[in-house]
Amino acid sequence: MNELNDLIGFVNGNNIRQKVLSLLSSKGEMEGKRVSKTLRVAHPTIAKTLEELEQKELITKKDEMYALTESGVKVEKMIQQI
């Protein structure tokens, strides 16, 4: 549970991380460029954010498509309840 709280803090510490998790939660798989366009955030910023979320195992990347992992789904749901 403590690790989950750390991940929630990590996501909540950055507005773009929150938006990316929420978007992937509602839309499912998306390309990085599409995430950037949808959120109207510069692609280099989104690329860095996606990399950070992937390193924390909150999202996964397959063939340029990003999606939430099981941990990402849990964290996103808990953030929505806050």
TACOR-V394829 format. One record per run of one state. SS is the DSSP state (alpha for helix, beta for strand, coil for the rest). FROM is the first residue (numbers start at 1). TO is the last residue. If there is no record, write none. Layout:
ss->[SS,SS]
from->[FROM,FROM]
to->[TO,TO]
This chain:
ss->[coil,alpha,coil,alpha,coil,beta,alpha,coil,alpha,coil,beta,coil,beta,coil,alpha,coil]
from->[1,2,13,15,28,30,32,40,43,56,59,63,65,69,70,82]
to->[1,12,14,27,29,31,39,42,55,58,62,64,68,69,81,82]
